[in-house]
Amino acid sequence: MPTHYSGTRAEMRTLDTFIKLTRCTNSLFTRLTERNTLGVITPSQFAVLEALFHLGSMTQGEVSTKVLKSGSNITTVIDNLERYGLVRRERDAKDRRVIHVHLTEAGQSKLDAVLPGHIAALVEEFSILSASEMETLGNICKKLGKGKGTK
């Protein structure tokens, strides 16, 4: 659905592209949700578990930055993960304001259980693209994600 905004060509093209990008992302997440690839955990919780798995223990602020969630939102996500026993928090011995988040064995097991099915669903969803198209899309997304001045 193109934009109905009447502006310059650049504005209309930009809005049209943004609408397509947003609808694509929302549609993909909806289909993954319908497949229940993550079970009872939310996409945000999965992102935290995956970040801890790949990068190791981090401070709560670092987790927030890695998964692109606000500090208040990540607190709620980590609260729930901790309640389920999937992560544990530990205050820094030298600076009590700093909280480290660690993946527990249960968190590792949960990730081991859902990751293969989630990856399989993603592979199937992306199978409509050629390898070249996926690479191009990845590069475009990375460029747009980094923002202005990073051509």
DSSP file (Angstrom, degrees, kcal/mol; ACC not computed):
  #  RESIDUE AA STRUCTURE BP1 BP2  ACC     N-H-->O    O-->H-N    N-H-->O    O-->H-N    TCO  KAPPA ALPHA  PHI   PSI    X-CA   Y-CA   Z-CA
    1    1 A M              0   0    0      0, 0.0     3,-0.1     0, 0.0    18,-0.0   0.000 360.0 360.0 360.0 113.8    0.0    0.0    0.0
    2    2 A P        -     0   0    0      0, 0.0     2,-0.1     0, 0.0    11,-0.1  -0.258 360.0 -89.6 -73.8 165.0    1.7    3.2   -1.1
    3    3 A T        -     0   0    0      9,-0.3    13,-0.1     1,-0.1     9,-0.0  -0.405  20.6-154.5 -71.9 149.8    1.6    6.4    0.8
    4    4 A H        +     0   0    0     -2,-0.1     2,-0.2    -3,-0.1    -1,-0.1   0.288  57.5 122.6-103.2   5.8   -1.2    8.9    0.2
    5    5 A Y        -     0   0    0      7,-0.1     2,-0.8     6,-0.1    -2,-0.1  -0.476  57.9-142.7 -68.4 134.9    1.0   11.7    1.4
    6    6 A S        +     0   0    0     -2,-0.2     2,-0.2     5,-0.0     3,-0.1  -0.862  52.4 112.8-104.0 102.1    1.5   14.5   -1.1
    7    7 A G  S    S-     0   0    0     -2,-0.8     0, 0.0     1,-0.3     0, 0.0  -0.619  70.1 -39.8-142.9-157.7    5.0   15.7   -0.8
    8    8 A T     >  -     0   0    0     -2,-0.2     4,-2.6     1,-0.1    -1,-0.3  -0.257  59.5-107.1 -69.2 164.6    8.2   15.7   -2.8
    9    9 A R  H  > S+     0   0    0      1,-0.2     4,-2.8     2,-0.2     5,-0.2   0.907 122.4  51.8 -58.8 -41.3    9.2   12.7   -4.8
   10   10 A A  H  > S+     0   0    0      2,-0.2     4,-2.4     1,-0.2    -1,-0.2   0.906 110.8  47.6 -63.7 -41.6   11.9   11.9   -2.3
   11   11 A E  H  > S+     0   0    0      2,-0.2     4,-2.7     1,-0.2     5,-0.2   0.932 114.4  45.7 -64.6 -45.6    9.4   12.2    0.6
   12   12 A M  H  X S+     0   0    0     -4,-2.6     4,-2.5     2,-0.2    -9,-0.3   0.898 114.0  48.4 -66.2 -40.7    6.9   10.0   -1.1
   13   13 A R  H  X S+     0   0    0     -4,-2.8     4,-2.4    -5,-0.2    -1,-0.2   0.914 113.1  48.8 -64.2 -42.8    9.5    7.4   -2.1
   14   14 A T  H  X S+     0   0    0     -4,-2.4     4,-2.6    -5,-0.2    -2,-0.2   0.935 113.3  45.6 -63.6 -47.4   10.9    7.3    1.5
   15   15 A L  H  X S+     0   0    0     -4,-2.7     4,-2.6     2,-0.2    -2,-0.2   0.907 112.7  51.2 -63.3 -41.8    7.5    6.9    3.1
   16   16 A D  H  X S+     0   0    0     -4,-2.5     4,-2.1    -5,-0.2    -1,-0.2   0.915 112.3  46.4 -61.0 -43.7    6.5    4.2    0.6
   17   17 A T  H  X S+     0   0    0     -4,-2.4     4,-2.5     2,-0.2    -2,-0.2   0.904 111.8  51.0 -66.0 -41.8    9.7    2.3    1.3
   18   18 A F  H  X S+     0   0    0     -4,-2.6     4,-2.7     2,-0.2     5,-0.2   0.914 109.5  50.6 -62.2 -43.1    9.3    2.7    5.1
   19   19 A I  H  X S+     0   0    0     -4,-2.6     4,-2.8     1,-0.2     5,-0.2   0.922 111.6  48.0 -60.7 -44.6    5.7    1.4    4.8
   20   20 A K  H  X S+     0   0    0     -4,-2.1     4,-2.3     2,-0.2    -2,-0.2   0.911 112.8  48.2 -63.3 -42.9    6.9   -1.7    2.9
   21   21 A L  H  X S+     0   0    0     -4,-2.5     4,-2.4     2,-0.2    -2,-0.2   0.928 114.4  45.6 -63.1 -46.1    9.8   -2.3    5.3
   22   22 A T  H  X S+     0   0    0     -4,-2.7     4,-2.7     2,-0.2     5,-0.2   0.923 114.0  47.7 -64.7 -45.9    7.5   -2.0    8.3
   23   23 A R  H  X S+     0   0    0     -4,-2.8     4,-2.6    -5,-0.2    -1,-0.2   0.891 111.8  51.7 -63.5 -39.2    4.7   -4.2    6.8
   24   24 A C  H  X S+     0   0    0     -4,-2.3     4,-2.5    -5,-0.2    -2,-0.2   0.948 112.4  44.6 -61.2 -50.0    7.3   -6.8    5.8
   25   25 A T  H  X S+     0   0    0     -4,-2.4     4,-2.5     1,-0.2     5,-0.2   0.928 115.5  47.1 -61.8 -46.9    8.8   -7.0    9.3
   26   26 A N  H  X S+     0   0    0     -4,-2.7     4,-2.3     1,-0.2    -1,-0.2   0.907 112.8  49.7 -62.6 -41.7    5.3   -7.1   11.0
   27   27 A S  H  X S+     0   0    0     -4,-2.6     4,-2.4    -5,-0.2    -2,-0.2   0.912 111.2  48.8 -63.3 -44.0    4.1   -9.8    8.5
   28   28 A L  H  X S+     0   0    0     -4,-2.5     4,-2.3     2,-0.2    -2,-0.2   0.928 112.3  47.8 -62.7 -46.1    7.2  -12.0    9.1
   29   29 A F  H  X S+     0   0    0     -4,-2.5     4,-2.5     1,-0.2    -1,-0.2   0.883 110.7  53.0 -62.8 -37.7    6.9  -11.7   12.9
   30   30 A T  H  X S+     0   0    0     -4,-2.3     4,-2.4    -5,-0.2    -2,-0.2   0.932 109.8  47.2 -63.0 -45.4    3.2  -12.5   12.6
   31   31 A R  H  X S+     0   0    0     -4,-2.4     4,-1.5     2,-0.2    -2,-0.2   0.901 112.7  49.2 -64.2 -39.9    3.9  -15.7   10.6
   32   32 A L  H  X>S+     0   0    0     -4,-2.3     5,-1.4     2,-0.2     4,-0.7   0.900 110.7  50.7 -65.4 -39.2    6.6  -16.8   13.1
   33   33 A T  H ><5S+     0   0    0     -4,-2.5     3,-1.0     1,-0.2    -2,-0.2   0.911 107.6  53.1 -63.1 -42.5    4.2  -16.2   16.0
   34   34 A E  H 3<5S+     0   0    0     -4,-2.4    -1,-0.2     1,-0.3    -2,-0.2   0.829 107.5  51.8 -62.1 -31.6    1.6  -18.3   14.2
   35   35 A R  H 3<5S-     0   0    0     -4,-1.5    -1,-0.3    -5,-0.2    -2,-0.2   0.627 102.1-139.4 -78.4 -13.5    4.1  -21.1   13.9
   36   36 A N  T X<5 +     0   0    0     -3,-1.0     3,-1.0    -4,-0.7    -3,-0.2   0.881  41.7 160.9  56.4  42.6    4.8  -20.8   17.6
   37   37 A T  T 3 <S+     0   0    0     -5,-1.4    81,-0.3     1,-0.2    80,-0.1   0.752  71.3  44.7 -66.4 -23.3    8.6  -21.2   17.0
   38   38 A L  T >  S-     0   0    0      1,-0.3     3,-1.5    -6,-0.2    -1,-0.2   0.452  92.3-154.0-101.4  -1.2    9.5  -19.8   20.4
   39   39 A G  T <   -     0   0    0     -3,-1.0    -1,-0.3     1,-0.2    -2,-0.1  -0.451  68.9 -13.3  65.5-130.6    7.0  -21.6   22.5
   40   40 A V  T 3  S+     0   0    0     -2,-0.2    -1,-0.2     2,-0.1     2,-0.2   0.555 115.0  92.1 -86.9  -7.8    6.1  -19.7   25.7
   41   41 A I  S <  S-     0   0    0     -3,-1.5    -3,-0.1     1,-0.1    40,-0.0  -0.602  74.2-123.1 -89.0 151.8    8.9  -17.1   25.5
   42   42 A T     >  -     0   0    0     -2,-0.2     4,-2.8     1,-0.1     5,-0.2  -0.415  25.8-106.8 -85.0 162.6    8.5  -13.8   23.8
   43   43 A P  H  > S+     0   0    0      0, 0.0     4,-2.3     0, 0.0     5,-0.1   0.877 122.7  51.7 -56.1 -37.0   10.7  -12.5   20.9
   44   44 A S  H  > S+     0   0    0      2,-0.2     4,-1.9     1,-0.2     5,-0.1   0.910 110.1  47.7 -66.7 -41.5   12.3  -10.1   23.4
   45   45 A Q  H  > S+     0   0    0      2,-0.2     4,-2.5     1,-0.2    -1,-0.2   0.911 111.7  50.7 -64.5 -42.0   13.1  -12.9   25.8
   46   46 A F  H  X S+     0   0    0     -4,-2.8     4,-2.9     1,-0.2     5,-0.2   0.916 107.7  53.7 -60.2 -43.4   14.5  -15.0   23.0
   47   47 A A  H  X S+     0   0    0     -4,-2.3     4,-2.4    -5,-0.2    -1,-0.2   0.893 109.7  47.7 -60.2 -40.5   16.7  -12.1   21.9
   48   48 A V  H  X S+     0   0    0     -4,-1.9     4,-2.5     2,-0.2     5,-0.2   0.942 113.1  47.3 -65.8 -47.7   18.1  -11.8   25.4
   49   49 A L  H  X S+     0   0    0     -4,-2.5     4,-2.2     1,-0.2    -2,-0.2   0.922 113.9  48.0 -59.8 -43.9   18.8  -15.5   25.7
   50   50 A E  H  X S+     0   0    0     -4,-2.9     4,-2.6     2,-0.2     5,-0.3   0.904 110.8  50.6 -65.2 -41.6   20.4  -15.6   22.3
   51   51 A A  H  X S+     0   0    0     -4,-2.4     4,-2.8    -5,-0.2     5,-0.4   0.925 112.3  46.9 -62.0 -44.3   22.6  -12.5   23.1
   52   52 A L  H  X S+     0   0    0     -4,-2.5     4,-1.7     1,-0.2    -1,-0.2   0.872 112.5  51.1 -65.6 -36.3   23.8  -14.1   26.3
   53   53 A F  H  < S+     0   0    0     -4,-2.2    -2,-0.2    -5,-0.2    -1,-0.2   0.943 119.0  34.8 -64.6 -47.7   24.5  -17.4   24.6
   54   54 A H  H  < S+     0   0    0     -4,-2.6    -2,-0.2     1,-0.2    -1,-0.2   0.835 132.1  27.6 -78.8 -33.2   26.5  -15.8   21.8
   55   55 A L  H  < S-     0   0    0     -4,-2.8    -3,-0.2    -5,-0.3    -2,-0.2   0.551 100.6-131.6-109.2 -10.3   28.3  -13.1   23.7
   56   56 A G     <  -     0   0    0     -4,-1.7    -1,-0.2    -5,-0.4    -2,-0.1  -0.269  57.2 -12.5  84.7-177.2   28.4  -14.4   27.3
   57   57 A S  S    S+     0   0    0     -4,-0.1     2,-0.3    46,-0.1    45,-0.2  -0.238  70.6 175.1 -58.7 142.4   27.4  -12.7   30.5
   58   58 A M  E     -A  101   0A   0     43,-1.5    43,-3.7    41,-0.0     2,-0.1  -0.918  35.5 -92.8-141.6 165.2   26.8   -9.0   30.2
   59   59 A T  E  >  -A  100   0A   0     -2,-0.3     4,-2.3    41,-0.3    41,-0.3  -0.431  42.9-109.9 -73.3 160.7   25.7   -6.1   32.2
   60   60 A Q  H  > S+     0   0    0     39,-2.3     4,-2.2     1,-0.2     5,-0.1   0.871 120.9  53.3 -61.2 -36.3   22.0   -5.3   32.0
   61   61 A G  H  > S+     0   0    0     38,-0.2     4,-2.0     2,-0.2    -1,-0.2   0.889 107.7  50.0 -64.8 -40.1   22.9   -2.1   30.1
   62   62 A E  H  > S+     0   0    0      2,-0.2     4,-2.5     1,-0.2    -2,-0.2   0.896 109.7  51.0 -65.4 -40.2   24.9   -4.0   27.6
   63   63 A V  H  X S+     0   0    0     -4,-2.3     4,-2.4     2,-0.2    -2,-0.2   0.934 108.4  53.0 -61.0 -45.5   22.0   -6.5   27.1
   64   64 A S  H  <>S+     0   0    0     -4,-2.2     5,-2.2     1,-0.2     4,-0.5   0.908 111.7  45.2 -55.4 -45.5   19.7   -3.5   26.5
   65   65 A T  H ><5S+     0   0    0     -4,-2.0     3,-0.6     3,-0.2    -1,-0.2   0.904 112.4  51.2 -65.9 -43.1   22.0   -2.1   23.8
   66   66 A K  H 3<5S+     0   0    0     -4,-2.5    -2,-0.2     1,-0.2    -1,-0.2   0.861 117.1  37.6 -66.0 -37.2   22.5   -5.5   22.1
   67   67 A V  T 3<5S-     0   0    0     -4,-2.4    -1,-0.2    -5,-0.2    -2,-0.2   0.353 108.3-121.7-100.0   6.8   18.8   -6.3   21.8
   68   68 A L  T < 5 +     0   0    0     -3,-0.6     2,-0.3    -4,-0.5    -3,-0.2   0.898  65.1 134.2  58.2  47.4   17.8   -2.7   21.1
   69   69 A K      < -     0   0    0     -5,-2.2    -1,-0.2    -6,-0.2    -2,-0.1  -0.933  58.9-103.8-124.7 150.1   15.4   -2.3   24.0
   70   70 A S     >  -     0   0    0     -2,-0.3     4,-2.8     1,-0.1     5,-0.2  -0.246  34.0-109.9 -67.2 159.8   15.0    0.5   26.5
   71   71 A G  H  > S+     0   0    0      1,-0.2     4,-1.6     2,-0.2     5,-0.1   0.890 118.9  47.8 -58.2 -42.6   16.4    0.1   30.0
   72   72 A S  H  > S+     0   0    0      2,-0.2     4,-1.5     1,-0.2    -1,-0.2   0.891 113.2  48.2 -69.2 -37.9   13.0   -0.1   31.5
   73   73 A N  H  > S+     0   0    0      1,-0.2     4,-2.3     2,-0.2    -2,-0.2   0.912 110.2  50.9 -67.0 -42.1   11.8   -2.6   29.0
   74   74 A I  H  X S+     0   0    0     -4,-2.8     4,-2.9     1,-0.2     5,-0.2   0.835 104.4  58.8 -67.8 -30.6   14.8   -4.8   29.4
   75   75 A T  H  X S+     0   0    0     -4,-1.6     4,-2.6    -5,-0.2    -1,-0.2   0.934 108.3  45.1 -61.0 -45.4   14.4   -4.8   33.2
   76   76 A T  H  X S+     0   0    0     -4,-1.5     4,-2.2     2,-0.2    -2,-0.2   0.919 113.3  49.9 -64.4 -44.2   10.9   -6.3   32.7
   77   77 A V  H  X S+     0   0    0     -4,-2.3     4,-2.3     1,-0.2    -2,-0.2   0.932 114.4  44.0 -60.3 -46.8   12.1   -8.9   30.2
   78   78 A I  H  X S+     0   0    0     -4,-2.9     4,-2.8     2,-0.2     5,-0.2   0.868 108.8  58.2 -69.5 -36.1   15.0   -9.9   32.5
   79   79 A D  H  X S+     0   0    0     -4,-2.6     4,-2.2    -5,-0.2    -1,-0.2   0.941 110.3  43.9 -54.5 -47.3   12.7  -10.0   35.5
   80   80 A N  H  X S+     0   0    0     -4,-2.2     4,-1.8     2,-0.2    -2,-0.2   0.907 112.9  50.2 -67.5 -42.3   10.5  -12.5   33.7
   81   81 A L  H  <>S+     0   0    0     -4,-2.3     5,-2.7     1,-0.2     6,-0.8   0.891 112.0  49.0 -62.0 -38.5   13.4  -14.6   32.5
   82   82 A E  H ><5S+     0   0    0     -4,-2.8     3,-1.2     3,-0.2    -2,-0.2   0.896 107.4  54.5 -67.7 -39.8   14.8  -14.7   36.0
   83   83 A R  H 3<5S+     0   0    0     -4,-2.2    -1,-0.2     1,-0.3    -2,-0.2   0.868 109.3  48.3 -60.9 -36.2   11.4  -15.7   37.4
   84   84 A Y  T 3<5S-     0   0    0     -4,-1.8    -1,-0.3    -5,-0.1    -2,-0.2   0.502 116.7-117.4 -81.1  -4.5   11.4  -18.7   34.9
   85   85 A G  T < 5S+     0   0    0     -3,-1.2    22,-0.4    -4,-0.3    21,-0.4   0.690  82.0 120.5  78.1  18.5   15.0  -19.5   36.0
   86   86 A L  S   <S+     0   0    0     -5,-2.7    18,-2.0    20,-0.2     2,-0.3   0.710  77.6  17.6 -90.3 -21.6   16.4  -18.9   32.5
   87   87 A V  E     -B  103   0A   0     -6,-0.8     2,-0.4    16,-0.2    16,-0.2  -0.934  67.0-149.0-138.2 164.2   18.9  -16.2   33.6
   88   88 A R  E     -B  102   0A   0     14,-2.4    14,-2.8    -2,-0.3     2,-0.3  -0.996  10.6-140.5-135.4 145.8   20.4  -15.0   36.9
   89   89 A R  E     -B  101   0A   0     -2,-0.4     2,-0.3    12,-0.2    12,-0.2  -0.750  15.7-174.4-102.1 150.1   21.4  -11.6   37.9
   90   90 A E  E     -B  100   0A   0     10,-2.3    10,-3.4    -2,-0.3     2,-0.2  -0.965  22.1-128.9-145.9 126.6   24.5  -10.8   40.0
   91   91 A R  E     -B   99   0A   0     -2,-0.3     8,-0.2     8,-0.2     2,-0.2  -0.500  35.2-105.0 -73.1 143.0   25.6   -7.4   41.4
   92   92 A D        -     0   0    0      6,-2.7     6,-0.1     3,-0.6    -1,-0.1  -0.480  21.3-139.1 -67.8 134.5   29.1   -6.3   40.6
   93   93 A A  S    S+     0   0    0      1,-0.2     3,-0.2    -2,-0.2    -1,-0.1   0.822 101.1  39.7 -66.2 -31.8   31.3   -6.7   43.6
   94   94 A K  S    S+     0   0    0      1,-0.3     2,-0.4     2,-0.0    -1,-0.2   0.776 127.6  28.1 -90.2 -29.0   33.1   -3.4   43.0
   95   95 A D    >   -     0   0    0      3,-0.1     3,-2.1     1,-0.1    -3,-0.6  -0.857  63.7-165.0-138.4  99.4   30.1   -1.3   41.8
   96   96 A R  T 3  S+     0   0    0     -2,-0.4    -1,-0.1     1,-0.3    -3,-0.1   0.628  86.4  68.6 -63.4 -13.8   26.8   -2.3   43.3
   97   97 A R  T 3  S+     0   0    0     -6,-0.1     2,-0.4     2,-0.0    -1,-0.3   0.746  86.1  82.6 -74.3 -22.3   25.0   -0.2   40.6
   98   98 A V    <   -     0   0    0     -3,-2.1    -6,-2.7    -6,-0.1     2,-0.5  -0.698  63.9-164.7 -89.3 129.9   26.1   -2.6   37.9
   99   99 A I  E     - B   0  91A   0     -2,-0.4   -39,-2.3    -8,-0.2     2,-0.3  -0.965   5.4-153.2-118.1 123.6   24.1   -5.8   37.4
  100  100 A H  E     -AB  59  90A   0    -10,-3.4   -10,-2.3    -2,-0.5     2,-0.5  -0.748   7.7-149.3 -93.7 141.7   25.5   -8.7   35.4
  101  101 A V  E     -AB  58  89A   0    -43,-3.7   -43,-1.5    -2,-0.3     2,-0.4  -0.947  14.5-170.7-114.7 130.7   23.1  -11.1   33.7
  102  102 A H  E     - B   0  88A   0    -14,-2.8   -14,-2.4    -2,-0.5     2,-0.4  -0.935  24.4-121.5-122.7 142.5   24.1  -14.7   33.2
  103  103 A L  E     - B   0  87A   0     -2,-0.4   -16,-0.2   -16,-0.2     2,-0.1  -0.684  32.2-146.4 -77.4 130.4   22.5  -17.5   31.2
  104  104 A T     >  -     0   0    0    -18,-2.0     4,-2.5    -2,-0.4     5,-0.2  -0.406  27.9-102.8 -90.2 172.5   21.5  -20.4   33.4
  105  105 A E  H  > S+     0   0    0      1,-0.2     4,-2.5     2,-0.2     5,-0.2   0.891 126.3  52.2 -60.2 -39.2   21.5  -24.1   32.5
  106  106 A A  H  > S+     0   0    0    -21,-0.4     4,-2.5     2,-0.2    -1,-0.2   0.886 108.6  50.5 -64.8 -38.2   17.8  -23.9   32.1
  107  107 A G  H  > S+     0   0    0    -22,-0.4     4,-2.4   -21,-0.2    -2,-0.2   0.911 110.5  49.0 -64.3 -42.6   18.2  -20.9   29.8
  108  108 A Q  H  X S+     0   0    0     -4,-2.5     4,-2.7     2,-0.2    -2,-0.2   0.911 111.8  49.4 -62.0 -42.8   20.7  -22.8   27.7
  109  109 A S  H  X S+     0   0    0     -4,-2.5     4,-1.9     2,-0.2    -2,-0.2   0.904 110.4  50.3 -63.8 -42.1   18.3  -25.8   27.6
  110  110 A K  H  X S+     0   0    0     -4,-2.5     4,-2.0     2,-0.2     5,-0.2   0.924 112.5  46.8 -62.2 -44.8   15.4  -23.6   26.6
  111  111 A L  H  X S+     0   0    0     -4,-2.4     4,-2.7     1,-0.2    -2,-0.2   0.916 110.8  52.1 -63.6 -43.8   17.5  -22.0   23.8
  112  112 A D  H  < S+     0   0    0     -4,-2.7    -1,-0.2     1,-0.2    -2,-0.2   0.848 111.4  49.3 -58.8 -34.7   18.6  -25.5   22.6
  113  113 A A  H  < S+     0   0    0     -4,-1.9     4,-0.4    -5,-0.2    -2,-0.2   0.876 121.2  29.8 -75.2 -38.7   15.0  -26.5   22.5
  114  114 A V  H  X S+     0   0    0     -4,-2.0     4,-2.2    -5,-0.1     5,-0.2   0.760 102.4  75.3 -96.2 -25.4   13.6  -23.6   20.5
  115  115 A L  H  X S+     0   0    0     -4,-2.7     4,-2.9    -5,-0.2     5,-0.3   0.904  93.1  50.6 -59.9 -47.5   16.5  -22.5   18.3
  116  116 A P  H  > S+     0   0    0      0, 0.0     4,-2.3     0, 0.0    -1,-0.2   0.922 114.3  44.3 -58.9 -43.8   16.5  -25.3   15.7
  117  117 A G  H  > S+     0   0    0     -4,-0.4     4,-2.1     2,-0.2    -2,-0.2   0.874 114.0  50.4 -66.3 -37.5   12.7  -24.9   15.0
  118  118 A H  H  X S+     0   0    0     -4,-2.2     4,-2.3   -81,-0.3    -1,-0.2   0.923 111.7  47.2 -66.4 -44.6   13.0  -21.1   14.9
  119  119 A I  H  X S+     0   0    0     -4,-2.9     4,-2.9    -5,-0.2    -2,-0.2   0.912 110.7  52.6 -63.4 -42.1   15.9  -21.3   12.4
  120  120 A A  H  X S+     0   0    0     -4,-2.3     4,-2.2    -5,-0.3    -1,-0.2   0.904 109.8  48.8 -60.7 -41.4   14.1  -23.8   10.3
  121  121 A A  H  X S+     0   0    0     -4,-2.1     4,-2.6     2,-0.2    -1,-0.2   0.904 112.0  48.8 -65.1 -41.3   11.0  -21.5   10.1
  122  122 A L  H  X S+     0   0    0     -4,-2.3     4,-2.7     2,-0.2    -2,-0.2   0.921 109.6  51.7 -64.1 -43.5   13.3  -18.5    9.2
  123  123 A V  H  X S+     0   0    0     -4,-2.9     4,-0.6     1,-0.2    -2,-0.2   0.918 112.2  47.1 -59.0 -43.1   15.0  -20.6    6.5
  124  124 A E  H >< S+     0   0    0     -4,-2.2     3,-0.7    -5,-0.2     4,-0.2   0.923 112.5  48.8 -65.3 -43.7   11.6  -21.5    5.1
  125  125 A E  H >< S+     0   0    0     -4,-2.6     3,-0.7     1,-0.2    -2,-0.2   0.897 115.4  43.9 -62.2 -40.7   10.3  -17.9    5.2
  126  126 A F  H >< S+     0   0    0     -4,-2.7     3,-2.2     1,-0.2    -1,-0.2   0.507  86.5  94.5 -84.0  -3.9   13.5  -16.6    3.5
  127  127 A S  T << S+     0   0    0     -3,-0.7    -1,-0.2    -4,-0.6    -2,-0.1   0.657  70.8  71.0 -66.2 -13.4   13.5  -19.3    0.9
  128  128 A I  T <  S+     0   0    0     -3,-0.7     2,-0.3    -4,-0.2    -1,-0.3   0.640  92.1  73.1 -74.8 -12.2   11.6  -17.1   -1.5
  129  129 A L  S <  S-     0   0    0     -3,-2.2     2,-0.1    -4,-0.0    -3,-0.0  -0.778  84.0-125.1-100.8 145.8   14.8  -15.0   -1.8
  130  130 A S     >  -     0   0    0     -2,-0.3     4,-2.5     1,-0.1     5,-0.2  -0.375  32.6-104.6 -76.3 167.0   17.9  -16.1   -3.7
  131  131 A A  H  > S+     0   0    0      1,-0.2     4,-2.2     2,-0.2     5,-0.2   0.901 124.6  50.9 -58.7 -41.1   21.2  -16.1   -1.9
  132  132 A S  H  > S+     0   0    0      2,-0.2     4,-2.5     1,-0.2    -1,-0.2   0.894 109.1  50.0 -64.6 -41.4   22.1  -12.9   -3.7
  133  133 A E  H  > S+     0   0    0      2,-0.2     4,-3.0     1,-0.2    -2,-0.2   0.899 110.3  50.7 -65.3 -39.8   18.9  -11.2   -2.7
  134  134 A M  H  X S+     0   0    0     -4,-2.5     4,-2.7     2,-0.2    -2,-0.2   0.915 111.2  48.1 -63.8 -41.9   19.4  -12.2    0.9
  135  135 A E  H  X S+     0   0    0     -4,-2.2     4,-2.4     2,-0.2    -2,-0.2   0.926 113.6  47.0 -64.0 -44.0   22.9  -10.8    0.9
  136  136 A T  H  X S+     0   0    0     -4,-2.5     4,-2.6     2,-0.2    -2,-0.2   0.931 113.2  48.6 -62.4 -46.3   21.7   -7.6   -0.8
  137  137 A L  H  X S+     0   0    0     -4,-3.0     4,-2.9     1,-0.2     5,-0.2   0.919 111.1  51.0 -60.7 -43.7   18.9   -7.3    1.7
  138  138 A G  H  X S+     0   0    0     -4,-2.7     4,-2.3     1,-0.2    -1,-0.2   0.914 111.5  47.1 -59.8 -43.6   21.3   -7.9    4.6
  139  139 A N  H  X S+     0   0    0     -4,-2.4     4,-2.4     2,-0.2    -1,-0.2   0.900 112.9  48.7 -65.9 -40.9   23.6   -5.2    3.4
  140  140 A I  H  X S+     0   0    0     -4,-2.6     4,-2.8     2,-0.2     5,-0.2   0.931 112.4  48.3 -64.7 -45.3   20.8   -2.7    2.8
  141  141 A C  H  X S+     0   0    0     -4,-2.9     4,-2.8     1,-0.2    -2,-0.2   0.905 112.1  49.3 -61.6 -41.6   19.4   -3.4    6.3
  142  142 A K  H  X S+     0   0    0     -4,-2.3     4,-1.8    -5,-0.2    -1,-0.2   0.919 112.5  48.0 -63.5 -43.9   22.8   -3.0    7.9
  143  143 A K  H  X S+     0   0    0     -4,-2.4     4,-1.2     2,-0.2    -2,-0.2   0.932 115.3  44.0 -63.1 -46.9   23.4    0.3    6.1
  144  144 A L  H  < S+     0   0    0     -4,-2.8     3,-0.3     1,-0.2    -2,-0.2   0.890 111.8  54.5 -65.2 -39.4   20.0    1.7    7.0
  145  145 A G  H  < S+     0   0    0     -4,-2.8    -1,-0.2    -5,-0.2    -2,-0.2   0.824 104.8  53.1 -64.6 -32.6   20.4    0.4   10.6
  146  146 A K  H  < S-     0   0    0     -4,-1.8    -1,-0.2     1,-0.2    -2,-0.2   0.789 104.1-149.5 -74.6 -27.3   23.8    2.2   11.0
  147  147 A G    ><  -     0   0    0     -4,-1.2     3,-1.0    -3,-0.3    -1,-0.2  -0.268  35.8  -8.3  91.9-176.4   22.2    5.5    9.9
  148  148 A K  T 3  S+     0   0    0      1,-0.2    -4,-0.0     2,-0.1     0, 0.0  -0.177 119.2  26.5 -60.3 142.2   23.4    8.6    8.1
  149  149 A G  T 3  S+     0   0    0      1,-0.0    -1,-0.2     2,-0.0    -2,-0.0   0.579  93.6  95.7  85.7  10.4   27.0    9.2    7.4
  150  150 A T    <         0   0    0     -3,-1.0    -4,-0.1    -7,-0.2    -2,-0.1  -0.091 360.0 360.0-122.9  35.8   28.0    5.5    7.3
  151  151 A K              0   0    0     -5,-0.1    -1,-0.1     0, 0.0    -8,-0.1   0.528 360.0 360.0 -62.0 360.0   27.8    4.8    3.6
